[in-house]
Amino acid sequence: MMNNKNKQVKATILNVIPDERLGGPQLRVLQVAKLLKERGFRSIIAMPEGDKIFASLLNEASIPYYQVKNFKRIQPTLNPIAHIKWLLFFIPGVLSLAGLIRKNRVDIVHVNGHVYLQGPLAAKFSGAKLIWHLNDTRTHKLIRILLLPFLHLLANKIAVAAQAVNQRYFGNGTFAEKNILLYPPVDTTRFHPAYNVKGIRNDLGLEEQNRIIGTIGNINPCKGYEFFFPAAKLIKEDFPKARFLVVGKELDTQRKYWQRLHAMIKELQIEDDIILTGYRADIPELLNVVDVFVLASVFEAAPIVILEAMACARPIVATRVGGIPEMVIDGETGILVPSKDPRAISEAVLYLLNHPKEAKEMGLKGRQHVIDHFNLAICAKKHEEIYKAVI
């Protein structure tokens, strides 16, 4: 763990993150923690052991963190042995987190995730306030029913990443008294359209005549890659020089899915047109290479990558799922299409490629929309207000 002490600490926040792999919730926690540190809030991160990328970013930002040995990530498998092992670590995980709360004199536990009860129970046993942050629209109905009593009983505040998340869990269009809408943030000083991309285009082997359609996200089924690649095939019929940039880490839990995608790419005969980069840290620069940004997701809450692409003034094509319609204004900052529909994706992309003036206007409106509603300063201020209200 790293040490970080502020001279005047208004409150100490323990962010409990049940997945140590880098993604949208992890980026939100990192960005907000850096900004709130300047305002007197001390943030600490607790997460499982495993992938080191997020931990390295916390190190760079001097944000203290613990990789808790007894706090295990649930494995997406039908193997009962894996789930029995997870259950065996449940109580030790609660006790380990409770120990961290007491050791660091934590005022507020901010839990990021839904089915992990270790953080909420540790907060309850330790006398800390609890903010329970929901960031998922895929949760099975039975799990939601079982979870709701714990949410109402344990949480001082319930944060939802989008109105769609609130609807999914609580089944109405209004917010209960303790529920708060907390969209993910974008640092618009880092994500902007003014990067020089000549060098990175050369590194990616791109030629001047190539039109670039990009997508970013860890390789897992919710991102809809099996619909993005057939759309790429259709786009190439009109734009043979189009290239498709795929930026995302191959997850250790999704190897079979990744193998299926490789087979699909080969079957579609688009191997030479797909640029697979794996994990990359230079996301703003890569976004500036893209002519059209696509997110073909099947499930989403509030994907931060769409906001990052909009902040870089990229026109968006995205599926109408979860909180995406709350972020993209259809026909103004991007084009929304049905999920699981490669042809709809391809037609929207082709429209933007064939209408560069309209595409540019969408991109510029998208950046302004992010600045006005989703920038990091707004999100950090809302976190600060919530923390003060809970204390």
Secondary structure as UniProt FT lines:
FT   STRAND          11..16
FT   HELIX           24..37
FT   TURN            38..40
FT   STRAND          41..48
FT   HELIX           53..60
FT   TURN            61..62
FT   STRAND          65..68
FT   TURN            69..70
FT   HELIX           80..88
FT   HELIX           90..103
FT   TURN            104..105
FT   STRAND          108..112
FT   HELIX           118..126
FT   STRAND          129..134
FT   HELIX           141..154
FT   STRAND          157..160
FT   HELIX           163..170
FT   TURN            177..178
FT   STRAND          179..181
FT   TURN            188..190
FT   HELIX           198..203
FT   TURN            204..205
FT   TURN            208..209
FT   STRAND          212..216
FT   HELIX           221..223
FT   HELIX           225..238
FT   TURN            240..241
FT   STRAND          243..247
FT   TURN            252..253
FT   HELIX           255..268
FT   HELIX           271..273
FT   STRAND          274..278
FT   HELIX           283..289
FT   STRAND          292..295
FT   HELIX           304..311
FT   TURN            312..313
FT   STRAND          316..319
FT   TURN            322..323
FT   HELIX           324..327
FT   TURN            331..333
FT   STRAND          334..337
FT   TURN            339..340
FT   HELIX           342..354
FT   HELIX           356..373
FT   HELIX           376..390
//
